[in-house]
Amino acid sequence: MSGIISYGAYIPLWRLSRDVIAAGWGRASLGGERSVANNDEDTVTMAVEAVLDCLNNVDRGIVDGLYFASTTAPFREKQCAALVAAAADLRTDIITMDFSNSLRAGTAALRAALDAVNSGSAENVVVVAADSRLAYPRSDYEQNFGDGAAALLVSRNHTPVATVEASYSVSNDMYDVWRLDKDIFVQSWEDRFIIEHGYLENMSKAISGLMKRQDLKAESVNKAIFYAPNVRAQQTLARQVGLDVKTQLQDLLMGSLGVCGSAHALIMLVAALEEAKGGETFLLASYGDGSDAFLIKVTEAVGKIKGKQRGVKGFLNSKRSLPSYERYLSYRGLVEPQPGEPFRLFPSSSASWRERNWAIRFHGSRCKNCGLITFPIQRVCYGCRSKDNYEEVRLSDKRGTVYTFSLDTLAGRSDDPMVPHIVIESELGKTRIYSIMTDCDPSEIKIGMSVEMTFRRMYEGAGMYNYFWKCRPVR
């Protein structure tokens, strides 16, 4: 039987207090805080982070497929899964697929991965979901939404930390929460109609259908992992299907994270696995144009993987507060800040194709003659001058220290006016790497500071998004 052999997550560093959002509009606060992706982050970069967290201490060569799910993918006609797989430095002979257009995209990708593994068309598939949805300013959704990603490695040939015993789905076509192809913000119908005839009706059908098919009693469930638009709806659903809200319901993470769209059900599952014990029974359910429900059994192997990933808990505990609501609006592109120095280089499809191994996979070259590692990849070793005698080595998963740095006050934009330019000395061969630092306070940068690499969006030009690796203080 197929199951989950590893898991990971990613929550952006930045948090915004809902009190700050409410103060901007002179309205009531829903309390707590929500996660906010940086201005150089999107669903692809967050997915890369979650995949790397999931594959920590896992041989990436075993991965046969990567399924990417999101309702806010940066491309309309370009596969994000292929980009995520390249940045994660996976093999090229793998299956890559995108899942979109529904809040159930994350669990749809999970079900497809399980089917692929069970059928034998693939042995190990990574499922990653990420979302960064935009709500109308001043709306409840603006306070409720959060940004984040989660990843699961599904397999049938390795010892699972949890097995997926069964699933059950229902489909439902209705306008409750949606976006047209021309929309920026999420639209919705009247809240009571959404909850009663959309969320509660369809979630209870899927959950009850699964429990009946599997002859599962409510008291046998250790943890009910139910996606919900808010805490009240989640608790109402739990009571409808006979569960105890206080002892059986997984935390929605509303107060510390917000609801992360198609990624949220998987984020909650990762959070549950981080606290799980062998032998426990999970009931996972998601919503969006219907509902998916899964029966999951935790194995004794779950204890062996704990602490190997940062996961939801690690990333939630690593945070900084955005200083203002205006900064959030700027990061989401809703308020245009004064631009900095224009970037005078323009993307080239052919150049990015030629340079993809060092620019996207973040490979350096190691000379086979003298062992010197250089970045970017060099055909001629500047240590011993041997030509085309090198092997590629991965640098993205290596930490380093700040060798030297400068602070550029001209290249930034008005919301982030200072750009830290860093020369890193990597832990692999003391390789020197030029980088820009993100997710930092420039005043705290110092020589010898520990840093790690992070995949980010650099700029937009010639109708393309340009991605590259930056560094950040170790989270």
Buried (B, 14 or more C-beta within 10 A) or exposed (E): EBBBBBBBBBBBBBBBBBBBBBEBEEEEEBEBBBBBBBBBBBBBBBBBBBBBBBBBEBEBEBBBBBBBBBBBBBBEEEBBBBBBBBBBBBEEEBBBBBBBBBBBBBBBBBBBBBBBBBEEEBBBBBBBBBBBBBBEBBBBBBBBBBBBBBBBBBBBEBEBBBBBBEBBBBEBEBEBBBBEEEEEBBBBBEEEEBBEBBBBBBBBBBBBBBBEEBEBEBEEBBBBBBBBBBBEBBBBBBEBBBBEBEEBBBBBBBBBBBBBBBBBBBBBBBBBBBBBEEEBBBBBBBBBBBBBBBBBBBBEBBEEBEEBBBBBBBBBEBBEEBEBBBBBBBBBEEBEBEEBEEBEEEBEEEEBEEEBBBBBBBBBBBBEEEEBBBBBBBEBBEBEEBEEBBEBBBBBBBBBBBBEBEEBEEBBBEBBBBBBBBBBBBEBBEBBBEBBBBBBEBEEBEEEBEBBBBBBBBBEBEEBBBBBBBBBBEB
